[in-house]
Amino acid sequence: MEDHSKRCKPQGKFHTGTGLSPVLKSSLRNLAFASAFTAMATTSMLAQNTTADVVGTVTDPTGAVIPNAVVVLTDVNTHEQRTLKSGSGGEFTFTLLKPSTYSLSATAPGFKGFQISSFNLSAGDRAREDAHLSAGSEGETVNVEATTPALRTDSAAMITTVTEKATQELPLNGRNFMNLVQVTPGATEGLNNGLASGNRPDDRRQTSSVSVNGQADMINNQTIDGIDNNERVIGSIGVRPSVDAIQEVSVQTNVFTAEVGRAAGAIINVITKSGSNQFHGSAYEFFRNDKLNANPFKFGANIPKPKYRQNQFGGSLGGPIFRNKTFFFADYEGLNIIKNQNPTTTTVPTLAQRATVAASPAGSFDRIGLQYFNLYPLPTNNLTSGNYVGARADSQYNKTGDGRLDHHFGNGDLFFMRYTYNAVDTKIGTLFPAVNTAAAGIVEPGGNLANYPGPAVTRAHQAHLNYIHTFTPNVLVELKAGFTVLDNSQLPLNYGNAINSKFGHPNINTDTRSTELSAITVNEGTASTLGNRPPIIYHENTWQYEGILNYIHGKQTIKIGAGVIRRQDATTQTDTANGNWSFATFATLLSGDYLSGGRNSILYTPRNRTWEPHGFIQDDYHLTSNLTINLGVRYDLFTPYTETNNILSNFDINVGRIVVAGTTGVDKHGNVRTDYSNIAPRFGFAYTPLAKTVIRGGFGLTFAPENTTSGSALVNQPFTATWGAYTPAQAVAQATTIGLANPGQYAKFAGGLPTPAPNSATNPSGSITAALDPNFRSTYIEQFNLTAEREFAGFVGTLSYVGELGRHNGYYLSDFNTISVANGARSFVTPGDTTTNTPATTTDFNTRRKFVATAPNVTSIPLYRSTGASSYHAFQAVLKRRFSKGLDLQVSYNLAHLLDNSESISNNGGNGYGSNVDLIPTLEYGNGNLDVRHRVTTTFNYLLPFGEASHGIKSFLIKGWQANGLVVWNTGMPFSVTNNVNRSGTRPTVGSGDRANMIGDGKVGHATIGRWFDTNDFAFQPTGTVSNQHRNQLYGPGLQRVDLSLFKNFDIYERVKLEFRTEAFNVMNTAQFVNPNSTLQLQACGGATNVNCNGYPVAGFTPVSTFGTITSTANAYNPRLIQFAARLKF
């Protein structure tokens, strides 16, 4: 007979668980061959992050252990079975289990059979499923009611699992699974304009930015099924599977086991779906239109609702090819977006100016200046300044496909292969309409140079092979290999059309980096731009081979592994290869009299290479039935970049000169040392003092490679060429000095630009592109936590103290070639002045720079260093309810404080200088850029309890409703108040501001967008001195967002359901603001100026009116958006 009693959990024990290119074709062939050849020699760092374990003990009714019991674990979906016998202490362990639904049975002579019919495993789970055998006949079976293990009793790692239910049913803007990672405990959305935010020309795809425990988004580790999925240069994601292809997302945030690493932030692992013995799939369409949207925040202006069209559609199908043996899964998704941006105001030539030009005889104007003048559109109003209002139209077309094939060989041997493809085509529109010109045909003039208008093209592929072999039930090996290729290009308007050449503008469109329209700025009225920036073309290949040996010995599960990642990238990026000019007025544009003009070119496309080998040992030891110890050690190596042709040069700050890779005395890394010291011990424990209560804790080190190739690091002289920027007189003088023919032509716009010779490496001049500290070290984090968790009334409450101490943090100094604080006063004619800024000559600056003795003609040296430090401490509280009685809920609260002494590399030093870490470290140590003090997030799914007993039309109307929500609230991020000019004199660029003096705390009783902080609490420090302001003393506006959805489900036929959705993002229509304008600029007040002095403490002066005000919303902000959807699932 069968006993259907519920599972019994004895006191004192805790039970848990909780079109391919030729290159790609060749790469895939190499992948298959290389993985077969190297698999036996390589083992893995990430396998366990994609799989789960089940541990347990077989006992009799008295609690005595039963050795040699037969324990069978079965995958319910595929009927794959694992069988083993319990050890001498009754213990058993199943390892390398894919996330799925399982059943477990145990039998022993003289006892009834024991069976748990169904329980779920997620990636990273180490679930305890004890078997309590009852005396009786072996033919009888005790069935235990299935429950989902709630607590983690065998691992100290902090892991959050984003379930399939969450990815499918929570309201996700754009169906971007990263939105769910952003609301895991300890996580935030990161910087408003980070490199991976989707708002930068580096990567126009949906955001993959997430900051975890105060760490920068670029030092997370993104993986898919355990295979590396990191874009190396800017730290974004490699490929992005469709939400319908995701089984779950595992997010590890603190005290990693030794199997995983290469992260200072989080390890984010996407587990893809596989087929099963039943066919399952979906088909869907999501629709959005601006008619359903709310109006954007207007800042008092009459801004019309911008056009918006979005369609997201696709489907998936999975099932058996051969039942119990071979399974498939495939999906496709398309996302089409057309949207206008809010209107922008700029200045174009007036009708009167156009009339003057039309009435002038031929030859009256500079021939190139006139053609540029004619690219401007007609004004939209009668003003002389700000006389053109327009809105650019952007678009994006995104295609995603995934395919997976699984095969079970029997005897525990499993194999799968997966392929993911992304194609994203984005167009950043122009402010001005296209013009049909006589010389060059259709020309897109741009008008919004800062937005990088033009097409962005991304193509990403990832292939993955995975094999698990079972030698014995206690010895298993997993082998895997992966290959990712990413092509990501931001192309300018008119790319490849050589517009300047067709205009007759000499020597501008000289190579593939400069085929677009040259850029100009006219400073009449609201500054106006035309032309384009050069392209950013990026290509990366990533190869990975890894595997893991699992050995189960009594109460120990030992894992030994190693592996390697090989990265290859090629980046084409240069700021002004096509030239740029500035003009005072439209009249000087017509006359060809420019203020300054020049170009700066990188002459080559570097092809960089790096290796990332690693190895680890992990031992999970069940010391007693209620105490597990996790011990491990890991080693990571991140080699500095090399370049295939030694196109790599560095300004070596140890010797004060340019060094070129491969030359005498210089190694292939440009003398940047390899850090071999990356040994990372890991320790954790999980202790169950009482039933339904667990205490966990641990400590560990984790190392991560910093981004040291952003922009054009290590591509310096002699691989660059520079002309200017020069005034007309300087251009003629320089052309005369170097012996160019007809040097006088360069005094006018129409004269074009010369092709400069490569810059000298032995006698460099001007600015260095970017340098890397030869002693650059790998960033590492000391992670630790202490956690208490309790299950009660269907909920699980978790309280954690989380700490992370950063060491050797990477950061960026915009100029390392500074002047000492002691010499700063010499930069000014009137040292100590508090109202003006009168610098000495640039030559005088340069004679006092740090490297004047060895590099007398070098000015600024942007430098990447690794001498930063950080400290993060947090209290994290989570209340969770796994889906039960119609409700799935998670609420988390994070109270945290981040301190550091350096700007992250991705922020490029955006919080002022003058007291940087190399000058006065105590002033530089302050609140970190990612310091979010308070954050609350809530997610829920709730099946509304209506109509369960109803029938007919009543059931049709009131049954099957479901509400879902995602709510975020947090305080703002910090900022510094800076001067609009250089006050300290430690850096010679007059327009670059250091931090202002604080003469109060800057706080106001009630902050508004019109007065966010007390502007009277900040003043210029005396010239030649450093301010008293620490970094990031003030905080900006916080974030409030409520996203809700309502579903209606219809049962079509047995397992077939039709779902209609209404989703609303930012339901409360709450504006999300950026930090206030925090640049201090003084203006005269009182007397003849008639400007109110507003009580400012410096007599006769007051800050400009925009100081301390908020005038724009965040890039990620959207007004309330409504979306409708239909989804068929089976």
N, C-alpha and C positions, 0 to 999 in steps of 0.2 A: 504494500500500500504506500501511498505518497502522503507526506506531511507538508501541508501548504502553510505552515506557520512562518511568521516573518523571521528575517535573519536575526540571530541572537548575537549581541555584542557584550561579552562579559566585562565586568568592571576591571579597571586597571590596565586595559589594553585599548589601543587606539587603532581604528581601521580606516585606511585612506584609499584614495585613488582618485582619486578625484576624476614667293619666288626666291629660292636660295641663290646667293651670289656664288661665283666660282671659288672665291676665297672661303666662303662658309662650307661649300661642298668639300673642298680639300681639308678644311679644318675638322669636319665631322669624320672623314676617313681617318685622319691622323688620330682623332680622339678615340675611335674604336680600337685602333691598333695599339696606341700608347697605353690606354687603360688596361688592355690585356697583358701588355708587356710589363708594366710597372706595378700592377695591383698587388703582386705577392711581396713587393718590397716596401709598399707604402701603407700607412694606416692613418685613421681619421681623427680630426679634431671636432667634428660636428655631428657625427652620426646620432649620438644620444639626444641631441637637441631635436631630432626629427622623430625619434622613437620613444617608446615607453617601456617600463619594467613592471612586472607583477611579482610581489614577494608575499610569503605567507608561511604559516606553520600549521601542520596537521596535528590535532589533539583529540584525545578521547573525552568522554563526559566528565572525567575527574580533572581534566586539564593536563594530563600527562601526554608527552609527545609520542607520536606514532612514526617510527622510521619505516622506510621502504614502502610507504603508501604510493599508489599510482595516481598521479595528478595529470589531468588532461586539460589543456587550454585550447579553446576553439574560437576562431574568428567567425562570428555569426553570419557575416555578409558573404564570405567566400568559402567557408567550411575548412579553411586551413587549420591543421591541428599541430600542437606541440605536446609531447608526452615526456614526463620524467618521473623519477622516484624521489620521495622526500629523503632528506639526509638523516644522519644519526640523531640530530636534535629535532627531527620532524620538519625542518625548514625546506622551502623550495623557492626557486627564483626563475622566472622567465624573463628574458631580456631581448632587446632588439625587436620590439613589437611595434607595428605601425599603428597610428591612431585609428581606432575602429571600435566596434561593439563586440564584446567577448562573452563567452560562458566558460565556467570552470567546474570541473568535477574531480572528486577524489574517492578512491576505494581502497579498502584494506580488509584482509581476512577477519571475520568475526564482527564486522561493523556494517551498518547500513551505508549505502552509497550517499555521497553528499554532492549537491549540485547548486551552483549559482547560475541562474538562467540567463542573465544579461547584465552587463555593466560596461560603461564607456571608459575608454582610455584616451587621453590627450597627449600631445608631444611633451616630453619632459616629465611625465607622471612617473612616480615610483609608488604604485598603489599596493596597499596591503589587503589581501583577500584570504583571511585565515579559514581553514576547513575544520569544523567541529563535528567529528563523527560520533554517531549514536550507536549503541550496542544493538545488534539485531542481525537479520539475515542479509547477506550480500545482495540478494535480489531486490531488496527494498531500497528506495531512494528518498532522501529528505531534500525537497526543493526549497531553496531559500529565496524569498522575494527579492527581486532585483532592486538595487538602489545605486545611485551614483555616488561613489566615494567623495566625501566633502572636504576632508582635511588631508594635509600633506605631512605624513609622519616619518618619512625616511630620507628627507633631503632638506638642507638649509638654504638652497637656492631660492631666490625670490622670483617666482614665475607667475605671470598672468596669462591665461588662455582666453583668446578671443574666439568664441565658438562659431560654428557654421550658422547657428540660429542668429547670432549677433550680426554677422556679416550680411546675412540675407534679409533681415527684418528691421534692423535699426535704420533710421533715416540717415543716409550717407549722401552728402552733396557730391554729385558726380560719381557715386558708387566707388569712392576711393577708400580702400580698406585702411589706409594710413590714418584716416580720421578716427578710427577706433583705437589704434595704437596711441594716438595723442591723448586719449582719456584714460589710459591705464594709470594706476597709482604711481606718482612721482614724475609723470610725463607732462610736457606742455607742447605748444605748437612751435616753439623756437622763435628765432628772430623774425620780425615782420618782413624783412627783405633778404633773408638768407639765400645762399646759393642754390639750395634745393627747394625753395619755396614756390617755384613755378612762375615767379615774377621777374626773373633775371634772364638775360639773353643766353647765359650759360646752359640753361635747361628750361624749355618752355612747357614741359609736361606737367601733369598734376603734381601738387606738392608731395614730397616724401620727407619733409622736414619734421623732425620730432626731437625735442630735447628731453633727456631722462636724467633725473637727479642732478640737474644743473650742468650737465655736460653738453658740449656742442654737438649739433646734429651730424656733423661730418665724421665723427668718430664713433658712430654706431656701427654695428655689423649686421648688414642685411643679407639674409640667405633665403633660398627656396629649396625645400626638401634637403636642407643641410649643405647646399652648394652655394658658393660665394655669389652674391648678387649686388656687389658694391661697384659704383662708378668711382674710380680712384682719384681723379683730379679734383672734382668739386664735392665729392662725398655724397652724391645723390644715389638713387636706386638704379640698378641695371635694367632688368625687365620687370614688367608689372603684369601678373596674371589677372584675368577677369575675376570679379567677386564670385561668379558662379563656378569657378575652378578651384576655389579655396575650401578646404576641409576645415581648417582652423589656422589661427596665427598664435604662435607662442612667443611671449615677450619676457626675456630674462633681464632683470634690472639691477641685481646686487648679489654678491657672493656667488659667482659662477663656479660650477664644477670645473675640474681641470680639462674636461673634454672640449670646452669652448673658450674662445678668446678673441683676439684682434678687435677689441672693443673697449672703450672707456665709458661709453654711454650704455646702450642696451644692445642685446642680441635679439634681433627680430627675425623670426623664422616662419615663413609661410609654408604650410603643409598643403599640398595639392590633393584633389580628389582622385580616387581610383574607381574603376568599375567593380561591380559585384555580381552575384548570381541573379539579381533582378535588374531589369532595365529601369533607369531613372534619368530624368532630364528636366529641361525647362525651356520656355520660350517667353520673351518679354519685350515690352516697349515702354520707355519712360519719356514723357513729353513735358516740355517747359516753354512758356511764351511770356514775353514782357507784359502782355495784357493782364496776366495773373500776378505780376510782381507789384510790390509797393514802390513808392518814389524814393530815390536815394536821398541821403541827408544833404541839405542844400547850402548850409552856411549863409543863409539869408538871401541867396541868389535864386532866380527863377530857372531852375534846371529841369528840362523835360525828362521824362522817363526814357532811358536809352533802349534802343531795340535789342531784343534778346530772343534767340531761337535755339532750342537744344532738343536733340533726339538721341536717346541711348537705347540700343536694341541688340538683341542677340539670342542665343540659345545654347543648350548643352545637351549631351546624350552620353550615357555610360551604361555598360552592361557586360554580359558574358560573350566571349567568342567561343570558348569551350567551358562548359559549366565546371566549377570547382578547380579550373586550371588557368584559363587565360581570360583576361578582362581588358576592356578599353574604356577610355573616357576622352571626350573632345568637346571643345566649346569655341564659340566665336562671339565677339562683341564689337559693335561700332558705336562711336560717340561723335556726333556732329554738333558743333557750337558756332553760332554766328552772333556776335554781340558788338554793339557800339559802346564806346567809352563816354564818360561825361564830357561835356564841351570844354574846350581849351581856348583861351584868349591869347592872341599874339598880334604882332604888328606887321602889316604888309604895305607896299607903296600906296599912297592915296591916289584918288582919281586925278587930282591936280598934278601930282608928280608924273603920272602916266601921260597926261595931256602934254606936259612940257617935253617929255621924251618923244612923243609922236610928232610934235611940231618942229623938232630939231633936225637939221640936215644930217645926212649920212656921214659917218666918220666923227661925229661929235663926242662919242663915248668910247670907253674901253671896250673892245669887241667881245671880250669874255664877260666882263661885268654886265654888259647889256643883255647877253643871252641868259645870264643868271637872273637879272632883273625881270625878264619876261617869263620866268618860271613861277613867279608869285601870282596867286589868284587875285581877283578883284576884292576889295574890302566888302565886308558885310554890314558896315555902318559908316557914319560920317565922321567918326572920331579920327584924330591924327595919331594917337597911340592906343593900342588895344583895339584896332579897327577890324579885326578878323576874329570871328568865333566859329569854330568847327569842332567836329568830333570824329575821331578815327574809328574805323570799323575793323574789328579783329575777327579771325575765324580759326577754328581748329577741327581737324578731322582725324580721328583716332581709331585704329583697327587693332584688335587683339585676338590672338588665337592660341589655344593650348591643346596638346595631345599627350595622352599617357597610355602606355601599354604595360600591364602587369602579367607575370607568368609564375605559377607555382610548380616547381619541379617535383615536389614531394620531399619527404624526409626533412622538412624545415627549410629547404632551399627556395629562395625567392629572388625574382629579378624584375626590375621595371626600368623603362626608359621614358623620358619626358622631353617635350620640345615646346618652347614658348616663343611667340613672335609678337613684336609690337611695331606698328608703323604710325607715326604721329606727324601730321603736316599742319603747321601753324603759320598764320599770316598776321603780323603786326601791321595794321593799316597805317596810312599816311594822314597827316592833318590837311595837306593840300591835295587837290585833285590832279590827275595826270594831265600833261600838256603835250600837244602834238607840235613838235618843233620842226623847223625846216632842215636843220643840220643833222639831227639825231633821231627823228621820228618821235615815237611816244616816250616821254620821260616822266618818271615819277619823282617829283621834287622833294618829297618828304615833308619837312616842316616841323617834325618832332624828333630831332636827332637823339635826344636823351633816351627815347623809348626803343632805340634800335629797330626802326621799321624795316620790314622785309620778311621773307619766308624763313621759317625754322623747320628743318627736316630731321627727324629722328627715325632710325631703323635699329632695332635691337633683336637679337636672337640668343637663345640659350638652349643648349642640349645637355642631357644628364643621363648617365648610365649608373645603375645601382644593383649590387648583387649581394645577397646574404647566404652564406654557406654554413650549415650545421655539421660539424665534425662529430660531436656527441651532444647530448642535451646540455652539457655543462661547458662546451667549447664552441663558440660561434665566431665567425669573421664576417665583417661587412666591408665591401670594396666599392668605391665609387669614383667616377670621373665626370668632369663637367667642362663645358666650354661656353663662354659668353662673348659675343661681339656687339659692340655699341658704336654706331655712327651718329653723331649729334652735331648738326651744323646750324648756325645762325647766319643766314646770308643777307647781304644788304639789298636794298632796292636797286634795280638796274644792273644787277650783278652780271658780269661778263659782257656788258654792252659798250664799254669804253666810251662813255658819253663825253668826257672831256676831250678825248682825241677827235671825236666827231665835231665838237665845238671849235676845234683848232687850238686847243689849250695844250701847249707843248709839254711833253715829258711827265705827264701825270699818270696815265693808265699804262704802267710799264710792265706789270706782271700780274699773275692771278690773284695777288693780294690787293690789287689797286685798280680793278676794272670798273668800279662804280663811280658815281658822281662825287666829285670832291666836295668837302664840307665847308660851309661858310656860316659865320654868325654876324648879323648886323645889329648893332647896339642902339638903334633908334627906337625910342619908346620901349615897349615890352620886347626884350631881346628876341630876334627872329632868326631861324636857322633854315638852311637848305642843305641838301646832299645827304650822304650816307657815311656810316662807319664801315671799316673793312670787315671782312668775314671772320667768324670764329668757326673753325672746322676741326672737329675732334673725332678721333677714332681710337677705340681700345679693344684689345683682345685679352681675355683672361682664361687661362688654363688651370685646372685644379685636379689633383689626384690625391685620394685619401682612402683610408679604411680603418677598421678598428678590430682588435682582438678582444673578445669577452670571455673571461674564465670565471666560472662559478665554483667556489670551493667552500663548502660548508656555509658558514654565515657571511662569507666574503664574496663580493662581486668585484672582480678586478678587470680594469680596462686599460689596455696599452695601445697607444696609437701614435702616428706621425703622418705627415703629409706635406704637400708643397703647392703653392700658388705661384704661377708665372704671369706677370703682367707686361703687356706691350701697349704703348700708346703713342700717338702722333697728334700734335696740336698745332694748328695754324692760327695764330692770333697776333695781331699787331694793331696799335691804336690809330695811327694816322698815316699809313703807307700811301693813301691816296691824297694826302695833303689836306691842310685846313687853314683857313684865313679868317681874320676878324676885321670888320669895318666899323667905322664910327656911325655912318649914316648911309641911307640909300644913295645919296648924292655921291659919296666917296666910292661906293660900289660901282656906280656908273663911270666914275673917272678912273677907277682902277687903283685908287690910293688906299692901300690896306694899312691897318694898324700893325698887324703881325701876321706872318705866314711861315709854314714849315711842314716838315714831315718827319716821321720816325718809323723806321722799317726794321722788322726782323727778317733777315735775308733767307732763312732756311726754315724748313719744317722739321723740328727735332723728332727723332724716333726713339723714345725712351724705353728702358727696360728695367725691371726690378723683380726680385724674388722674395717670397714670403714662406719659408719653411717653418715647421712647428713640430712639436712632439709633446706627449703627456703620459702620465700614469695616474689613474684614479682608482681608489679602493673604497668601496662602500661596505662598512663592516657593521653587521647587526650584533652589537655587543651583548645586548639583552633583548628580551621581547619588547621592551618599550624604550630602547635607546639605540640610535643608529649614529655612527660616526662616519663623516665623509672626509677622506684624506686624499690629497692630490698635489701634483706639481706639474707645471706646464712651462714650456720654453717656446718663445716666438722670436723670429729674426725678420727684420724688415730692412733689406739692403737699400742703400741710397741709389738713386737713379744712375744708370749709364746711358750713353747714346751710341747708336750703332756706328756712326761716323765721327765720334768724338766732338759733335757739335754741342759742346757743353763747356761753359766758362763760369767762373765764380769769382766774386771779389772776396778774397781770403782775408778776413779781418785779423787773422793772427799775424800776417805779414804785411798787410796794408796795400795789396795790389791785386790785379786781375791774374787769375791762373786759368789755363786752358787745358782741358783733359787730354791726356796722351802726350803732352809736351814734356820736356826734361824736368824731372822732379815733381811731376803732377800725375796722380793716378787717374784712372778712368772715371772716378766719382767727383773729380774736381777738388780733391783733397778733403772731401766730407767723409768723416770716419764712419765705419759701420759699428753700431752699438750691439755688442755681443753679450750684454749683461742682463738680458730680459728673462730672468728666471722668476716664475710666478708661483709661489706656494699657495695652496688653497686648503682651508679647514672649515668644517661645518658639523653641526650636530642637530639631531631632532630627538626630543625627549617627550614622552607621553606620561605625565605624572598621574593623570586621571582619565577615565573614559571621556571622550569628546573634548579633550583639552590637549594641546600640544605646544611645546616651547621649542623654538628653533633659533639658531644663531650661527654666526661664522665670521671668518676673516679671510681675505684673499687679495692678491695682487692681480691686476690685469693690464696688459700692455696694448698699445694701439699705435698704428702709423699715423702721423699727422700729415695734413695736406701741405706739401712743400713745393708743389708745382703749379699753384694757382697763378693765373696770368701767364707770365713768361719767365719764371724763376730759372736761373742757371742758363739763360740765353742772353748773354751780355756781349760786350766787345770781345772778339772782332766779328761777331755774327749779327751785328746790328749796323744800321746806317742812319745818320741823323742830319737834318738840315734845319737849323733854327730851333725854336721859332724866332725869326728875325723881323725887325722893322725894315722898311725899304732901304734905309741907309746902311744898316748892318748887313743886309743881304748883298748889296752891291760891294761893300768892303770885303766881305768874306769871299765872294766870287772873284774879286780882284786878287786877293791874297793867294788863293789856290790856283790861279791862272786859268779860270774859265773864259771861254770866248764870249765877247759881248756882255760883260758883267752888268752893264747898265740896264739890260732887259728885265732884271729881277727887281727893279724898283717899281714895277707895275704888275697888277694882277695878271694881265694878258701874257706877261713874260714867262709864266709857269714856274716850275721848280727844276733845279738841276738834279741829276742822280748822284747823290753823295757817295763817296767811297766808303768802304767798310770802316767802321770806327776802330781806332787803334787800341790794341790790348796792352801794348807796352807803355803807351803814353795816353791813357784814357782821359776823356774830358766830358763834362756835362754829367748827367745823371746815370747811375747804374740802373738797369732794368729791375733786377731783384737779386739779392744775394742770400746765401744760406750759410749759417754759422757752421764752420768745419767741425765743431764739437756738438752738433745737433744730436739730441738723444731721443729715444722713443718715449713718448708720453706713457706714464703709468698711473694707475689709480689704486689707492689702498681702500678696499671696500670692506665694510663691516655692518652687521645688523644684529638686532635682538628682537625676536618676534614672539608674541603670544597669540594663540588662535583658539577659539572656542566655538563649538557647534551648539545651537540652542533653537528649539521651536522651528526647525526648518531653515534657519539662517546660520551663517558663519560670520563671526566677528573677528577681525584681525587688527592688532595693534603692533606697530613696528617702530623701532628707532633705527634710522638708516643714516650711515655716515660714509662719505667719500672724500678722500684727501688726494688732490692731484699733485703730481710731481713731474718735473720736466715738461710742463705744459707748453705746447707750441703757441707762439704768438707772432705778430707782425709789427715791426717798427717802420713807420713811413719814412724815417730818415735816421740812420745810425751815425751818420757823419756830422754829429752835432757840435755845438760850441759848449764848453763847460759853463756851469752856472756862474762861476766866478768871473768869467769873461763876458757874460751876457750883457752887462751894463755898457760895454764898449760898443754895442750895436746901435746905440742911440746918441743923437746929437745932444739931447737933454735927458740924461739919466734921471730916473725918479719921477718923471712927469706922469700924471694920473688922468689926463684927458686926451692927449694926442699920442701919435706914434710916428716918430720921425727917425727912420733907420739910417744907418750909415750906408756906404756903397756896398754893392754885392762883392766887389773885390776885397774890401775890408773884411766882410764876413768870411770869405773863403780862406783868408790868411790865418784864421783862427779855428778852422775846422779840425776835427780829430785826426784826419789822415793827410794833412797838408804836407807833411814831410815826404811821404811815399807816393802820394797821388795828388799833386798840387792843383790839378785842373779838374778833379772830380768834385761835383757838388753833392747832391743828395745820394744816399745809399739806402734804399729800402731793404730791410733785413728780416729774414725769418729766424727766430731763435727758439730755444726750448728751455729757457730758464724761468718760466712762469710757475706759479704755485696757486692752488685753490683749496678751499675748505667748504664742504657742503654737509650740513646736518639737518635732518628732517624727522618729524613725527608724522607717520602715515597711519591712517585709520580706514578700514574697509569693512563695509557691511554687505554681504552677498547672500543671495538666495538663488540657488539653482532652480531651473524651471520646475515648479511644483504648484498644483492647484491653480494653474493658469497664469502664474506670475514668475517672471525672471527679473531679478533686480540686482544692481550693484551701485552702491554709493561710496565714494572715496573722498577723503579730506587729506590735504597735504599742507603741513606747516613747516616751512623750510627757510633756510638762510644760506646764501652762497656768497663767499668772499673770495676774491682773487686779486692778483697784482698785474694782470696783463689782459690786453684785448685778444680775443681769439683770432686765429688766422682768417676765418671767414668774415670777420667784422672789419678787418684792415684798419684797426686803430681809430675808431670813430668817436672817441670820447675825449678829445683834447690831448695836449701834451704840454711839455715844459717841466713836468715833474714825472717823466716816464720812469719805468723801472730801473733804467740804467743811470738816472740822475739822482732821484730821491725816492728810493723804494718805499719808504714809510708813507709817503703821500700817495703813491700809486696803489697801495693796497686798500681795497674798498669793496663795495657791493658789486658783484659780478653782473655782466650784462643780462644774464639769464636768471637773475634773482627774482623769483616769483614767490612772495612770502606766503600767501594763502591761495589755495585752489580747491574747489569742490566740483566734482563731476558725478553725474547720475545717468545711468542707462536703465531702461526697463522695457519689457515686453509683457503685455497683459491681455489675456483672452477675456473679453468682457463676458460676465456670467449671465448671458441672456439666451433664452430660447432653447436650452438643452432638452427640455421635455416637450417642446412644441412640434407641430407637424404642419404639412401643407404650406399654404401661402404665408402663414404666420412665421413658420420656421424659416422660410425663404427670406423674410424681411428682417427678422431680429436675431437670427442665429449666425455665428461665424464672424462676429466683429472682433477686431483686435486693435489695441492702442499701443504705440511704441514711442519712445522718447530718448533724446540725448540732450543733457543739460550741462552747461559749463559756466562756471563763475570763477574768476580769479582777479587778484590785485594786479597792478600794472608793473611794467619793467622800468628799471632805473635809467637815469640819464645825467649828464653833466652840463653845467653852464659854461660856455666857452666865449672867449673874446673873438671879435671879428678880425682882429689883427694880432700879430705876434708881439706879446708884451715881455716875455722873458728874455728874448734875444738869444736863446739857445739854438734856434733854427732860423735860417735866414729868409725863408719864404714869407714875405710880408703878409700875404693873404691867408696864411694858415694860422688859426687861432689856438692859443693855449687856454687853460682853464682860468676863469675869472676868480677874483677874491670873493670870499663869503664874509659878509658883515652881519649876517643874521642866519636863521635856519631856513629861510626861503619859503616857509609854510604860510598858507592862508587859511582862514576859518572855513571857507566853503569854496573849493576849487571849481571853476567853470572854464569853458573853452575860451572865454574872453580874458580870464586871469587865472591861470593854472597855478602859478607860484608868485611870491612877492618879489617883484622885479627890483624893488628898492634894497633888497638884501644882497645885491651883487654889484661889484664895481671893478673897474680896471685896477689891477695892481700897479704899483709904480714900475715904470719901464726899467728893464734890467734886473727884475726880480722874479722869483717863482711864486705863484699864488699859493694860498693856504687851503685850497679846496681839494679834498680827496675825490677820487673817481666816484661817479654815480651816487651823489648824495640825495637827489630828488627822484620821485617816482611818477610815472605817467599814468594815464587812464587804464583801467582794467578792462577785462573782457566779460561780457554777459551774452550768452547765446542759448536759445531754447529751440531745438528742432523736434518736431512732432510728426507722427504719421498715424493714419487710420486706415485699416484694412477691412475689406469685406471678402470673406472666403465662401466659395460655392463648391459643393461636392458635385463633380460632373459624372464620374464613373469610378467606383472602387478607389483606386489610388490616384485618380486624376482630380486635381483641384484647379479652379480658376480664381485668381485673386485680383481684386481691384484696389488700388492704393491712391490715397491723397497724402502727399508729403509736403510739409511746410518747413522751410529753413529760416531761422531767425524769426520765429513766430511773433515775438514782441516788437519786431522792427527796431531793434536797438542799434544805434550807430556804434561802430568800433573805431576809435580814434587812435592816431599815432601820438607819439610824445610831442609836447609843445615846442614851439620855436624857442630855442635856448641859446642863441648866439647874441651876445651883448654888443650892441652898436650904439654909440652915443650920438645925439644931435643937440645943437644949441637950442636953448629954450628961453622964454621970457623976452622982454625988450622988443626989438624989431621983428624977431621971428614969430612972435605971437603964438608960440608953442607952449602949452601948459607944462610947467616943470614937475608936476605931480609929486612934489615932496622928495625928489631924488636927492640923496645926500651930497652930491658933487655940485657945487654952485654953478648955475648957468648951463647945466646940461641935464638931459633926460634920455632914457633909452628910446629907440624907435618904437612905433606903436605896435608892431607885430611881436615884439619881445614878450615871451611869457604867454602867448596865445596859441590855440590849436586851430589850424586852418585846413587840415586834410584828414581823410579817413585812411585806415590801414588798407594795404593791398588786398588782404584776405576778406575785407568787409563786403558784405552784400546786404541790400535791404531785404525785406521779407520776400522769399521766393516760394511759389506754389508749383508743385509738380504732380502730375497724374501719371498713373502707370497701370498696366495690365500684365499679369504674369500667369502663365500656365505651367503647372509643375506636376510631375508624376514620379 
